[in-house]
Amino acid sequence: MNEKDKYDTYCSICGFPIKKEQVGICIDDYYTVDFEDRSYITLSMHLCLNCWEKVKLNTLGGMKKAIKKHNEMNATDRKEMMKK
């Protein structure tokens, strides 16, 4: 069996190959806006269970939590984070 045949897809966040049972969420053919390129695109993504958990944790608490997290980080950390 070919190494590539062991997996069904890969995570769009961490980039690791995953099997169907390791997919946390699948977004297929979702029409969205790419603000950087200023264009409309069709988005398809798969997220592994670990990355999907991180996304869910980051959305809990909404804007209030996001602002608190932002204020707790220093400017250097934010700049480094945005480079990744």
PDB file of N, CA, C and O in Angstrom:
ATOM      1  N   MET A   1       0.843  -1.189   0.000  1.00  0.00           N
ATOM      2  CA  MET A   1       0.000   0.000   0.000  1.00  0.00           C
ATOM      3  C   MET A   1       0.884   1.246   0.000  1.00  0.00           C
ATOM      4  O   MET A   1       1.850   1.338   0.757  1.00  0.00           O
ATOM      5  N   ASN A   2       0.547   2.176  -0.837  1.00  0.00           N
ATOM      6  CA  ASN A   2       1.238   3.449  -0.941  1.00  0.00           C
ATOM      7  C   ASN A   2       0.992   4.276   0.325  1.00  0.00           C
ATOM      8  O   ASN A   2      -0.116   4.252   0.861  1.00  0.00           O
ATOM      9  N   GLU A   3       1.989   5.000   0.809  1.00  0.00           N
ATOM     10  CA  GLU A   3       1.861   5.857   2.008  1.00  0.00           C
ATOM     11  C   GLU A   3       0.691   6.827   1.852  1.00  0.00           C
ATOM     12  O   GLU A   3      -0.056   7.055   2.804  1.00  0.00           O
ATOM     13  N   LYS A   4       0.530   7.393   0.673  1.00  0.00           N
ATOM     14  CA  LYS A   4      -0.539   8.356   0.410  1.00  0.00           C
ATOM     15  C   LYS A   4      -1.926   7.724   0.537  1.00  0.00           C
ATOM     16  O   LYS A   4      -2.886   8.399   0.908  1.00  0.00           O
ATOM     17  N   ASP A   5      -2.029   6.448   0.233  1.00  0.00           N
ATOM     18  CA  ASP A   5      -3.317   5.748   0.276  1.00  0.00           C
ATOM     19  C   ASP A   5      -3.802   5.463   1.692  1.00  0.00           C
ATOM     20  O   ASP A   5      -4.955   5.071   1.871  1.00  0.00           O
ATOM     21  N   LYS A   6      -2.961   5.647   2.697  1.00  0.00           N
ATOM     22  CA  LYS A   6      -3.343   5.401   4.087  1.00  0.00           C
ATOM     23  C   LYS A   6      -4.262   6.492   4.630  1.00  0.00           C
ATOM     24  O   LYS A   6      -4.946   6.292   5.634  1.00  0.00           O
ATOM     25  N   TYR A   7      -4.276   7.633   3.971  1.00  0.00           N
ATOM     26  CA  TYR A   7      -5.005   8.794   4.476  1.00  0.00           C
ATOM     27  C   TYR A   7      -6.077   9.231   3.480  1.00  0.00           C
ATOM     28  O   TYR A   7      -5.986   8.959   2.283  1.00  0.00           O
ATOM     29  N   ASP A   8      -7.098   9.915   4.007  1.00  0.00           N
ATOM     30  CA  ASP A   8      -8.191  10.388   3.168  1.00  0.00           C
ATOM     31  C   ASP A   8      -8.047  11.855   2.788  1.00  0.00           C
ATOM     32  O   ASP A   8      -8.515  12.279   1.732  1.00  0.00           O
ATOM     33  N   THR A   9      -7.395  12.626   3.655  1.00  0.00           N
ATOM     34  CA  THR A   9      -7.251  14.064   3.415  1.00  0.00           C
ATOM     35  C   THR A   9      -6.145  14.587   4.329  1.00  0.00           C
ATOM     36  O   THR A   9      -5.378  13.802   4.886  1.00  0.00           O
ATOM     37  N   TYR A  10      -6.060  15.892   4.483  1.00  0.00           N
ATOM     38  CA  TYR A  10      -5.095  16.500   5.393  1.00  0.00           C
ATOM     39  C   TYR A  10      -5.754  17.698   6.057  1.00  0.00           C
ATOM     40  O   TYR A  10      -6.709  18.270   5.532  1.00  0.00           O
ATOM     41  N   CYS A  11      -5.229  18.070   7.225  1.00  0.00           N
ATOM     42  CA  CYS A  11      -5.779  19.197   7.975  1.00  0.00           C
ATOM     43  C   CYS A  11      -5.316  20.514   7.356  1.00  0.00           C
ATOM     44  O   CYS A  11      -4.128  20.705   7.095  1.00  0.00           O
ATOM     45  N   SER A  12      -6.256  21.406   7.128  1.00  0.00           N
ATOM     46  CA  SER A  12      -5.938  22.708   6.536  1.00  0.00           C
ATOM     47  C   SER A  12      -5.247  23.653   7.519  1.00  0.00           C
ATOM     48  O   SER A  12      -4.723  24.689   7.110  1.00  0.00           O
ATOM     49  N   ILE A  13      -5.238  23.312   8.795  1.00  0.00           N
ATOM     50  CA  ILE A  13      -4.582  24.150   9.795  1.00  0.00           C
ATOM     51  C   ILE A  13      -3.163  23.642  10.078  1.00  0.00           C
ATOM     52  O   ILE A  13      -2.188  24.358   9.852  1.00  0.00           O
ATOM     53  N   CYS A  14      -3.053  22.414  10.569  1.00  0.00           N
ATOM     54  CA  CYS A  14      -1.729  21.886  10.950  1.00  0.00           C
ATOM     55  C   CYS A  14      -1.013  21.197   9.794  1.00  0.00           C
ATOM     56  O   CYS A  14       0.207  21.042   9.833  1.00  0.00           O
ATOM     57  N   GLY A  15      -1.748  20.784   8.772  1.00  0.00           N
ATOM     58  CA  GLY A  15      -1.142  20.183   7.594  1.00  0.00           C
ATOM     59  C   GLY A  15      -0.858  18.693   7.682  1.00  0.00           C
ATOM     60  O   GLY A  15      -0.298  18.119   6.748  1.00  0.00           O
ATOM     61  N   PHE A  16      -1.235  18.051   8.789  1.00  0.00           N
ATOM     62  CA  PHE A  16      -0.982  16.620   8.923  1.00  0.00           C
ATOM     63  C   PHE A  16      -1.998  15.812   8.123  1.00  0.00           C
ATOM     64  O   PHE A  16      -3.152  16.220   7.993  1.00  0.00           O
ATOM     65  N   PRO A  17      -1.574  14.667   7.585  1.00  0.00           N
ATOM     66  CA  PRO A  17      -2.526  13.792   6.893  1.00  0.00           C
ATOM     67  C   PRO A  17      -3.473  13.161   7.910  1.00  0.00           C
ATOM     68  O   PRO A  17      -3.070  12.845   9.029  1.00  0.00           O
ATOM     69  N   ILE A  18      -4.734  12.978   7.516  1.00  0.00           N
ATOM     70  CA  ILE A  18      -5.725  12.406   8.427  1.00  0.00           C
ATOM     71  C   ILE A  18      -6.632  11.411   7.704  1.00  0.00           C
ATOM     72  O   ILE A  18      -6.819  11.469   6.488  1.00  0.00           O
ATOM     73  N   LYS A  19      -7.184  10.501   8.500  1.00  0.00           N
ATOM     74  CA  LYS A  19      -8.165   9.540   8.012  1.00  0.00           C
ATOM     75  C   LYS A  19      -9.562  10.101   8.281  1.00  0.00           C
ATOM     76  O   LYS A  19      -9.716  11.048   9.052  1.00  0.00           O
ATOM     77  N   LYS A  20     -10.570   9.517   7.649  1.00  0.00           N
ATOM     78  CA  LYS A  20     -11.949   9.999   7.812  1.00  0.00           C
ATOM     79  C   LYS A  20     -12.354  10.133   9.271  1.00  0.00           C
ATOM     80  O   LYS A  20     -12.998  11.110   9.655  1.00  0.00           O
ATOM     81  N   GLU A  21     -11.980   9.159  10.078  1.00  0.00           N
ATOM     82  CA  GLU A  21     -12.395   9.186  11.484  1.00  0.00           C
ATOM     83  C   GLU A  21     -11.647  10.236  12.306  1.00  0.00           C
ATOM     84  O   GLU A  21     -11.997  10.469  13.463  1.00  0.00           O
ATOM     85  N   GLN A  22     -10.631  10.870  11.735  1.00  0.00           N
ATOM     86  CA  GLN A  22      -9.868  11.912  12.429  1.00  0.00           C
ATOM     87  C   GLN A  22     -10.296  13.317  12.009  1.00  0.00           C
ATOM     88  O   GLN A  22      -9.742  14.302  12.497  1.00  0.00           O
ATOM     89  N   VAL A  23     -11.265  13.419  11.118  1.00  0.00           N
ATOM     90  CA  VAL A  23     -11.746  14.723  10.653  1.00  0.00           C
ATOM     91  C   VAL A  23     -12.694  15.297  11.699  1.00  0.00           C
ATOM     92  O   VAL A  23     -13.678  14.657  12.071  1.00  0.00           O
ATOM     93  N   GLY A  24     -12.397  16.501  12.171  1.00  0.00           N
ATOM     94  CA  GLY A  24     -13.252  17.176  13.141  1.00  0.00           C
ATOM     95  C   GLY A  24     -14.359  17.961  12.480  1.00  0.00           C
ATOM     96  O   GLY A  24     -15.477  18.022  12.992  1.00  0.00           O
ATOM     97  N   ILE A  25     -14.054  18.562  11.343  1.00  0.00           N
ATOM     98  CA  ILE A  25     -15.041  19.327  10.578  1.00  0.00           C
ATOM     99  C   ILE A  25     -14.584  19.399   9.128  1.00  0.00           C
ATOM    100  O   ILE A  25     -13.389  19.400   8.831  1.00  0.00           O
ATOM    101  N   CYS A  26     -15.548  19.458   8.250  1.00  0.00           N
ATOM    102  CA  CYS A  26     -15.279  19.541   6.819  1.00  0.00           C
ATOM    103  C   CYS A  26     -16.106  20.698   6.258  1.00  0.00           C
ATOM    104  O   CYS A  26     -17.322  20.738   6.449  1.00  0.00           O
ATOM    105  N   ILE A  27     -15.477  21.609   5.590  1.00  0.00           N
ATOM    106  CA  ILE A  27     -16.162  22.716   4.922  1.00  0.00           C
ATOM    107  C   ILE A  27     -15.929  22.509   3.434  1.00  0.00           C
ATOM    108  O   ILE A  27     -14.793  22.614   2.971  1.00  0.00           O
ATOM    109  N   ASP A  28     -16.969  22.221   2.680  1.00  0.00           N
ATOM    110  CA  ASP A  28     -16.827  21.941   1.258  1.00  0.00           C
ATOM    111  C   ASP A  28     -17.552  22.974   0.409  1.00  0.00           C
ATOM    112  O   ASP A  28     -18.738  23.243   0.601  1.00  0.00           O
ATOM    113  N   ASP A  29     -16.817  23.540  -0.524  1.00  0.00           N
ATOM    114  CA  ASP A  29     -17.369  24.469  -1.516  1.00  0.00           C
ATOM    115  C   ASP A  29     -18.175  25.608  -0.891  1.00  0.00           C
ATOM    116  O   ASP A  29     -19.300  25.890  -1.302  1.00  0.00           O
ATOM    117  N   TYR A  30     -17.581  26.249   0.099  1.00  0.00           N
ATOM    118  CA  TYR A  30     -18.221  27.379   0.764  1.00  0.00           C
ATOM    119  C   TYR A  30     -17.781  28.661   0.073  1.00  0.00           C
ATOM    120  O   TYR A  30     -16.583  28.919  -0.042  1.00  0.00           O
ATOM    121  N   TYR A  31     -18.711  29.451  -0.378  1.00  0.00           N
ATOM    122  CA  TYR A  31     -18.441  30.695  -1.083  1.00  0.00           C
ATOM    123  C   TYR A  31     -18.060  31.774  -0.074  1.00  0.00           C
ATOM    124  O   TYR A  31     -18.837  32.062   0.836  1.00  0.00           O
ATOM    125  N   THR A  32     -16.890  32.370  -0.214  1.00  0.00           N
ATOM    126  CA  THR A  32     -16.410  33.336   0.769  1.00  0.00           C
ATOM    127  C   THR A  32     -15.582  34.434   0.101  1.00  0.00           C
ATOM    128  O   THR A  32     -15.363  34.404  -1.110  1.00  0.00           O
ATOM    129  N   VAL A  33     -15.131  35.389   0.887  1.00  0.00           N
ATOM    130  CA  VAL A  33     -14.352  36.517   0.387  1.00  0.00           C
ATOM    131  C   VAL A  33     -12.921  36.417   0.900  1.00  0.00           C
ATOM    132  O   VAL A  33     -12.699  36.209   2.093  1.00  0.00           O
ATOM    133  N   ASP A  34     -11.954  36.564   0.006  1.00  0.00           N
ATOM    134  CA  ASP A  34     -10.543  36.636   0.373  1.00  0.00           C
ATOM    135  C   ASP A  34     -10.202  38.128   0.412  1.00  0.00           C
ATOM    136  O   ASP A  34     -10.038  38.761  -0.632  1.00  0.00           O
ATOM    137  N   PHE A  35     -10.098  38.682   1.619  1.00  0.00           N
ATOM    138  CA  PHE A  35      -9.867  40.118   1.757  1.00  0.00           C
ATOM    139  C   PHE A  35      -8.465  40.529   1.332  1.00  0.00           C
ATOM    140  O   PHE A  35      -8.259  41.665   0.907  1.00  0.00           O
ATOM    141  N   GLU A  36      -7.509  39.631   1.440  1.00  0.00           N
ATOM    142  CA  GLU A  36      -6.146  39.945   1.028  1.00  0.00           C
ATOM    143  C   GLU A  36      -6.062  40.105  -0.495  1.00  0.00           C
ATOM    144  O   GLU A  36      -5.477  41.067  -0.992  1.00  0.00           O
ATOM    145  N   ASP A  37      -6.648  39.160  -1.224  1.00  0.00           N
ATOM    146  CA  ASP A  37      -6.634  39.220  -2.686  1.00  0.00           C
ATOM    147  C   ASP A  37      -7.804  40.015  -3.256  1.00  0.00           C
ATOM    148  O   ASP A  37      -7.874  40.259  -4.461  1.00  0.00           O
ATOM    149  N   ARG A  38      -8.719  40.416  -2.377  1.00  0.00           N
ATOM    150  CA  ARG A  38      -9.912  41.171  -2.783  1.00  0.00           C
ATOM    151  C   ARG A  38     -10.688  40.436  -3.879  1.00  0.00           C
ATOM    152  O   ARG A  38     -10.986  40.976  -4.944  1.00  0.00           O
ATOM    153  N   SER A  39     -10.998  39.185  -3.562  1.00  0.00           N
ATOM    154  CA  SER A  39     -11.730  38.372  -4.529  1.00  0.00           C
ATOM    155  C   SER A  39     -12.645  37.394  -3.805  1.00  0.00           C
ATOM    156  O   SER A  39     -12.487  37.123  -2.614  1.00  0.00           O
ATOM    157  N   TYR A  40     -13.603  36.874  -4.562  1.00  0.00           N
ATOM    158  CA  TYR A  40     -14.482  35.825  -4.050  1.00  0.00           C
ATOM    159  C   TYR A  40     -13.861  34.486  -4.393  1.00  0.00           C
ATOM    160  O   TYR A  40     -13.336  34.296  -5.490  1.00  0.00           O
ATOM    161  N   ILE A  41     -13.925  33.554  -3.444  1.00  0.00           N
ATOM    162  CA  ILE A  41     -13.357  32.227  -3.684  1.00  0.00           C
ATOM    163  C   ILE A  41     -14.330  31.154  -3.175  1.00  0.00           C
ATOM    164  O   ILE A  41     -15.236  31.431  -2.389  1.00  0.00           O
ATOM    165  N   THR A  42     -14.114  29.953  -3.640  1.00  0.00           N
ATOM    166  CA  THR A  42     -14.812  28.793  -3.097  1.00  0.00           C
ATOM    167  C   THR A  42     -13.826  28.099  -2.172  1.00  0.00           C
ATOM    168  O   THR A  42     -12.721  27.744  -2.581  1.00  0.00           O
ATOM    169  N   LEU A  43     -14.228  27.911  -0.939  1.00  0.00           N
ATOM    170  CA  LEU A  43     -13.341  27.370   0.085  1.00  0.00           C
ATOM    171  C   LEU A  43     -13.728  25.940   0.424  1.00  0.00           C
ATOM    172  O   LEU A  43     -14.900  25.638   0.649  1.00  0.00           O
ATOM    173  N   SER A  44     -12.743  25.073   0.457  1.00  0.00           N
ATOM    174  CA  SER A  44     -12.918  23.700   0.941  1.00  0.00           C
ATOM    175  C   SER A  44     -11.797  23.438   1.941  1.00  0.00           C
ATOM    176  O   SER A  44     -10.622  23.643   1.635  1.00  0.00           O
ATOM    177  N   MET A  45     -12.166  22.985   3.133  1.00  0.00           N
ATOM    178  CA  MET A  45     -11.187  22.729   4.190  1.00  0.00           C
ATOM    179  C   MET A  45     -11.590  21.504   4.992  1.00  0.00           C
ATOM    180  O   MET A  45     -12.774  21.202   5.138  1.00  0.00           O
ATOM    181  N   HIS A  46     -10.595  20.807   5.506  1.00  0.00           N
ATOM    182  CA  HIS A  46     -10.798  19.749   6.479  1.00  0.00           C
ATOM    183  C   HIS A  46      -9.938  20.102   7.680  1.00  0.00           C
ATOM    184  O   HIS A  46      -8.794  20.529   7.522  1.00  0.00           O
ATOM    185  N   LEU A  47     -10.475  19.928   8.869  1.00  0.00           N
ATOM    186  CA  LEU A  47      -9.708  20.164  10.094  1.00  0.00           C
ATOM    187  C   LEU A  47      -9.675  18.877  10.903  1.00  0.00           C
ATOM    188  O   LEU A  47     -10.693  18.204  11.060  1.00  0.00           O
ATOM    189  N   CYS A  48      -8.487  18.538  11.417  1.00  0.00           N
ATOM    190  CA  CYS A  48      -8.375  17.360  12.276  1.00  0.00           C
ATOM    191  C   CYS A  48      -9.098  17.651  13.595  1.00  0.00           C
ATOM    192  O   CYS A  48      -9.451  18.794  13.885  1.00  0.00           O
ATOM    193  N   LEU A  49      -9.308  16.613  14.373  1.00  0.00           N
ATOM    194  CA  LEU A  49     -10.010  16.764  15.647  1.00  0.00           C
ATOM    195  C   LEU A  49      -9.316  17.754  16.577  1.00  0.00           C
ATOM    196  O   LEU A  49      -9.987  18.545  17.240  1.00  0.00           O
ATOM    197  N   ASN A  50      -7.982  17.723  16.637  1.00  0.00           N
ATOM    198  CA  ASN A  50      -7.242  18.634  17.525  1.00  0.00           C
ATOM    199  C   ASN A  50      -7.404  20.085  17.110  1.00  0.00           C
ATOM    200  O   ASN A  50      -7.669  20.941  17.954  1.00  0.00           O
ATOM    201  N   CYS A  51      -7.252  20.377  15.833  1.00  0.00           N
ATOM    202  CA  CYS A  51      -7.380  21.760  15.369  1.00  0.00           C
ATOM    203  C   CYS A  51      -8.816  22.254  15.509  1.00  0.00           C
ATOM    204  O   CYS A  51      -9.041  23.421  15.828  1.00  0.00           O
ATOM    205  N   TRP A  52      -9.790  21.372  15.272  1.00  0.00           N
ATOM    206  CA  TRP A  52     -11.184  21.769  15.427  1.00  0.00           C
ATOM    207  C   TRP A  52     -11.481  22.119  16.884  1.00  0.00           C
ATOM    208  O   TRP A  52     -12.220  23.067  17.151  1.00  0.00           O
ATOM    209  N   GLU A  53     -10.915  21.365  17.831  1.00  0.00           N
ATOM    210  CA  GLU A  53     -11.073  21.686  19.256  1.00  0.00           C
ATOM    211  C   GLU A  53     -10.494  23.062  19.565  1.00  0.00           C
ATOM    212  O   GLU A  53     -11.099  23.832  20.311  1.00  0.00           O
ATOM    213  N   LYS A  54      -9.326  23.382  19.000  1.00  0.00           N
ATOM    214  CA  LYS A  54      -8.704  24.696  19.218  1.00  0.00           C
ATOM    215  C   LYS A  54      -9.576  25.811  18.668  1.00  0.00           C
ATOM    216  O   LYS A  54      -9.732  26.852  19.307  1.00  0.00           O
ATOM    217  N   VAL A  55     -10.146  25.601  17.487  1.00  0.00           N
ATOM    218  CA  VAL A  55     -11.032  26.602  16.893  1.00  0.00           C
ATOM    219  C   VAL A  55     -12.247  26.824  17.784  1.00  0.00           C
ATOM    220  O   VAL A  55     -12.642  27.964  18.027  1.00  0.00           O
ATOM    221  N   LYS A  56     -12.838  25.741  18.270  1.00  0.00           N
ATOM    222  CA  LYS A  56     -14.004  25.883  19.146  1.00  0.00           C
ATOM    223  C   LYS A  56     -13.639  26.620  20.428  1.00  0.00           C
ATOM    224  O   LYS A  56     -14.401  27.472  20.886  1.00  0.00           O
ATOM    225  N   LEU A  57     -12.481  26.304  21.016  1.00  0.00           N
ATOM    226  CA  LEU A  57     -12.055  26.999  22.238  1.00  0.00           C
ATOM    227  C   LEU A  57     -11.820  28.484  21.977  1.00  0.00           C
ATOM    228  O   LEU A  57     -12.147  29.324  22.815  1.00  0.00           O
ATOM    229  N   ASN A  58     -11.256  28.807  20.819  1.00  0.00           N
ATOM    230  CA  ASN A  58     -10.980  30.209  20.496  1.00  0.00           C
ATOM    231  C   ASN A  58     -12.252  31.010  20.230  1.00  0.00           C
ATOM    232  O   ASN A  58     -12.227  32.238  20.314  1.00  0.00           O
ATOM    233  N   THR A  59     -13.356  30.349  19.915  1.00  0.00           N
ATOM    234  CA  THR A  59     -14.594  31.078  19.650  1.00  0.00           C
ATOM    235  C   THR A  59     -15.459  31.230  20.895  1.00  0.00           C
ATOM    236  O   THR A  59     -16.384  32.042  20.909  1.00  0.00           O
ATOM    237  N   LEU A  60     -15.168  30.455  21.942  1.00  0.00           N
ATOM    238  CA  LEU A  60     -15.914  30.623  23.195  1.00  0.00           C
ATOM    239  C   LEU A  60     -15.558  31.966  23.817  1.00  0.00           C
ATOM    240  O   LEU A  60     -14.387  32.342  23.850  1.00  0.00           O
ATOM    241  N   GLY A  61     -16.535  32.676  24.300  1.00  0.00           N
ATOM    242  CA  GLY A  61     -16.280  33.957  24.949  1.00  0.00           C
ATOM    243  C   GLY A  61     -16.367  35.142  24.005  1.00  0.00           C
ATOM    244  O   GLY A  61     -16.381  36.290  24.449  1.00  0.00           O
ATOM    245  N   GLY A  62     -16.426  34.879  22.717  1.00  0.00           N
ATOM    246  CA  GLY A  62     -16.631  35.930  21.729  1.00  0.00           C
ATOM    247  C   GLY A  62     -15.594  37.042  21.752  1.00  0.00           C
ATOM    248  O   GLY A  62     -14.427  36.829  22.082  1.00  0.00           O
ATOM    249  N   MET A  63     -16.051  38.229  21.394  1.00  0.00           N
ATOM    250  CA  MET A  63     -15.178  39.388  21.264  1.00  0.00           C
ATOM    251  C   MET A  63     -14.564  39.795  22.597  1.00  0.00           C
ATOM    252  O   MET A  63     -13.413  40.227  22.639  1.00  0.00           O
ATOM    253  N   LYS A  64     -15.311  39.665  23.676  1.00  0.00           N
ATOM    254  CA  LYS A  64     -14.797  40.044  24.996  1.00  0.00           C
ATOM    255  C   LYS A  64     -13.536  39.238  25.328  1.00  0.00           C
ATOM    256  O   LYS A  64     -12.533  39.801  25.768  1.00  0.00           O
ATOM    257  N   LYS A  65     -13.590  37.926  25.118  1.00  0.00           N
ATOM    258  CA  LYS A  65     -12.438  37.080  25.390  1.00  0.00           C
ATOM    259  C   LYS A  65     -11.296  37.388  24.417  1.00  0.00           C
ATOM    260  O   LYS A  65     -10.129  37.391  24.810  1.00  0.00           O
ATOM    261  N   ALA A  66     -11.625  37.643  23.168  1.00  0.00           N
ATOM    262  CA  ALA A  66     -10.605  37.950  22.159  1.00  0.00           C
ATOM    263  C   ALA A  66      -9.835  39.222  22.532  1.00  0.00           C
ATOM    264  O   ALA A  66      -8.611  39.267  22.412  1.00  0.00           O
ATOM    265  N   ILE A  67     -10.547  40.240  22.977  1.00  0.00           N
ATOM    266  CA  ILE A  67      -9.904  41.503  23.368  1.00  0.00           C
ATOM    267  C   ILE A  67      -9.029  41.295  24.602  1.00  0.00           C
ATOM    268  O   ILE A  67      -7.926  41.836  24.687  1.00  0.00           O
ATOM    269  N   LYS A  68      -9.523  40.512  25.553  1.00  0.00           N
ATOM    270  CA  LYS A  68      -8.732  40.231  26.759  1.00  0.00           C
ATOM    271  C   LYS A  68      -7.449  39.493  26.383  1.00  0.00           C
ATOM    272  O   LYS A  68      -6.375  39.836  26.877  1.00  0.00           O
ATOM    273  N   LYS A  69      -7.546  38.495  25.524  1.00  0.00           N
ATOM    274  CA  LYS A  69      -6.371  37.741  25.079  1.00  0.00           C
ATOM    275  C   LYS A  69      -5.387  38.659  24.354  1.00  0.00           C
ATOM    276  O   LYS A  69      -4.178  38.573  24.567  1.00  0.00           O
ATOM    277  N   HIS A  70      -5.902  39.519  23.517  1.00  0.00           N
ATOM    278  CA  HIS A  70      -5.083  40.474  22.769  1.00  0.00           C
ATOM    279  C   HIS A  70      -4.326  41.404  23.725  1.00  0.00           C
ATOM    280  O   HIS A  70      -3.132  41.644  23.546  1.00  0.00           O
ATOM    281  N   ASN A  71      -5.011  41.915  24.718  1.00  0.00           N
ATOM    282  CA  ASN A  71      -4.396  42.840  25.666  1.00  0.00           C
ATOM    283  C   ASN A  71      -3.362  42.164  26.560  1.00  0.00           C
ATOM    284  O   ASN A  71      -2.428  42.814  27.032  1.00  0.00           O
ATOM    285  N   GLU A  72      -3.525  40.860  26.796  1.00  0.00           N
ATOM    286  CA  GLU A  72      -2.574  40.130  27.640  1.00  0.00           C
ATOM    287  C   GLU A  72      -1.271  39.804  26.912  1.00  0.00           C
ATOM    288  O   GLU A  72      -0.243  39.575  27.549  1.00  0.00           O
ATOM    289  N   MET A  73      -1.311  39.784  25.600  1.00  0.00           N
ATOM    290  CA  MET A  73      -0.094  39.497  24.825  1.00  0.00           C
ATOM    291  C   MET A  73       0.689  40.786  24.621  1.00  0.00           C
ATOM    292  O   MET A  73       0.097  41.857  24.488  1.00  0.00           O
ATOM    293  N   ASN A  74       2.005  40.690  24.597  1.00  0.00           N
ATOM    294  CA  ASN A  74       2.755  41.907  24.301  1.00  0.00           C
ATOM    295  C   ASN A  74       2.875  42.075  22.789  1.00  0.00           C
ATOM    296  O   ASN A  74       2.611  41.133  22.043  1.00  0.00           O
ATOM    297  N   ALA A  75       3.265  43.246  22.334  1.00  0.00           N
ATOM    298  CA  ALA A  75       3.307  43.568  20.915  1.00  0.00           C
ATOM    299  C   ALA A  75       4.223  42.637  20.127  1.00  0.00           C
ATOM    300  O   ALA A  75       3.906  42.292  18.989  1.00  0.00           O
ATOM    301  N   THR A  76       5.329  42.229  20.691  1.00  0.00           N
ATOM    302  CA  THR A  76       6.273  41.347  20.007  1.00  0.00           C
ATOM    303  C   THR A  76       5.620  40.004  19.713  1.00  0.00           C
ATOM    304  O   THR A  76       5.753  39.470  18.611  1.00  0.00           O
ATOM    305  N   ASP A  77       4.917  39.461  20.697  1.00  0.00           N
ATOM    306  CA  ASP A  77       4.246  38.179  20.509  1.00  0.00           C
ATOM    307  C   ASP A  77       3.208  38.274  19.397  1.00  0.00           C
ATOM    308  O   ASP A  77       3.091  37.351  18.591  1.00  0.00           O
ATOM    309  N   ARG A  78       2.464  39.350  19.337  1.00  0.00           N
ATOM    310  CA  ARG A  78       1.431  39.518  18.311  1.00  0.00           C
ATOM    311  C   ARG A  78       2.058  39.576  16.932  1.00  0.00           C
ATOM    312  O   ARG A  78       1.546  38.961  15.996  1.00  0.00           O
ATOM    313  N   LYS A  79       3.154  40.303  16.788  1.00  0.00           N
ATOM    314  CA  LYS A  79       3.820  40.416  15.486  1.00  0.00           C
ATOM    315  C   LYS A  79       4.335  39.062  15.033  1.00  0.00           C
ATOM    316  O   LYS A  79       4.194  38.702  13.865  1.00  0.00           O
ATOM    317  N   GLU A  80       4.935  38.308  15.952  1.00  0.00           N
ATOM    318  CA  GLU A  80       5.445  36.980  15.616  1.00  0.00           C
ATOM    319  C   GLU A  80       4.307  36.038  15.250  1.00  0.00           C
ATOM    320  O   GLU A  80       4.433  35.237  14.323  1.00  0.00           O
ATOM    321  N   MET A  81       3.190  36.133  15.981  1.00  0.00           N
ATOM    322  CA  MET A  81       2.046  35.287  15.713  1.00  0.00           C
ATOM    323  C   MET A  81       1.477  35.557  14.324  1.00  0.00           C
ATOM    324  O   MET A  81       1.076  34.617  13.638  1.00  0.00           O
ATOM    325  N   MET A  82       1.432  36.802  13.898  1.00  0.00           N
ATOM    326  CA  MET A  82       0.867  37.171  12.608  1.00  0.00           C
ATOM    327  C   MET A  82       1.753  36.725  11.445  1.00  0.00           C
ATOM    328  O   MET A  82       1.266  36.573  10.324  1.00  0.00           O
ATOM    329  N   LYS A  83       3.042  36.516  11.696  1.00  0.00           N
ATOM    330  CA  LYS A  83       3.959  36.048  10.651  1.00  0.00           C
ATOM    331  C   LYS A  83       3.697  34.601  10.270  1.00  0.00           C
ATOM    332  O   LYS A  83       3.969  34.194   9.140  1.00  0.00           O
ATOM    333  N   LYS A  84       3.168  33.820  11.209  1.00  0.00           N
ATOM    334  CA  LYS A  84       2.984  32.371  10.994  1.00  0.00           C
ATOM    335  C   LYS A  84       1.797  32.088  10.132  1.00  0.00           C
ATOM    336  O   LYS A  84       1.499  30.927   9.852  1.00  0.00           O
TER     337      LYS A  84
END
